[in-house]
Amino acid sequence: MPQLIVRGVTPEQMCTISTPLVKELAELCECDNDNFMIECIHTTSVFGGNVVETYPFIEVAWFERGKEVRDKFADIVTKHVRSLDIPEVEVAFTVFQENSYYINGESCSDEE
């Protein structure tokens, strides 16, 4: 279920690291590889009246797994992105609440 929304890294670059990245993340999260979605968003960044390169930023949308897993997840993502000769990357987490997340109209929460 974790979704990685990527800005400032090309789809071609992400393709080169996607398989080992997802494999390592799936092992950490104890889930299957097909639970992950990587989306490369085209963004046009503007600064000082000019179009500039978009800063590498990865948003992870997921169900919370705790600080230890979150820290390791961020380290894994950073390691793989920096292997592309990208010197700096930021990773931020957006947490979904099970009672506010639905799959095919069915709540992911056990609440009634």
N, C-alpha and C positions, 0 to 999 in steps of 0.2 A: 503494500500500500504506500510506502514512502514515495513521494513525487519529488524529483529534483528539477527545479525550474532554473534554467541556466541563462545568464546574460553575460555578454562580453567574452564568450568562448564560442568558436565557430562549431557548427554541427560536425564538420569534418574532424576537428580536433576531438570532440566528444566521442565520435565513433571509434577513434583509435584507443581510447581508454575505457570505453563503456563496458566491455566484457569483463576485464579484471576488476574494475571498480564495482560493478554490480555483484560479482561473485564474492568479493570481500565484504561488501555491505550486507549481503544476504546471510553470510556466515555469522556476522556480528548480531544481526537482528533475529537470527534463527527462523528464517522464512525462505521461501523459494525465490529464485531469481525473477520469475515472472510477476512477482509482487511489486517490482520497481518500474517506474516510468521516468524517463529523462526527457524533458522538453527544452529545446533550445529556442529561446525567444529572440527574434530580431528586434533590436532596440537601436534607435538613433539617439545618440547623446549630444547635447548642446552645452557648451560652456563659453562664456565671453563672446557670444555672437558667432561662434564657429561650431561646426560639427566636429566632434572629437571621438576618439576611440572609447568604447564603452568599457567601464571598469569591470573586471571579472567578479561576478556576484552570483552565488548559488543559494536559492531559497529551498529549504527542505520542508515540505508539508507532510505531516505524519501524525500518528497517535503517539503520545509521549511514552518514552521507554526508560526514563530516568537519566540523571546527569552523567553517570558513567558511560552509558551507551551513547548518549548524545555527544559527549566529548570525543569518544573513539570514532564515531561516525564523522564528525567534523574533521578529525585528523586524517581519516582515510580519504575523504573527498579532497582535502587540501593536498595531500601527498600526490594523488593521481593528477590533479589539475596542474600542480607545479612541475610534474614530470614533463609537461608540454612546453617547458621553458617559459612558463608564465610566472613571474617573480612574486606575485601577490594575488591573493584571492580572499574574498569574504564569504562566509557561510552563515546563514541565519535560519532559524527554525520557526515555522508556524505550526501550532499544535491544534489538531482537530479534536473536538470532544465527541465521544462515541454517541451521545444522545442527540447530537446535531449533524450526524453523518448518516446518509442513507445510500443503500445500494439497491437499485431496482425498486425503490419505494419502501424498502425494509430498513428499519433503524439498526444500526450496529450496536445499540445499547441493549443491555439486559433489563433496563427499567421498563416498567409498565405504566 
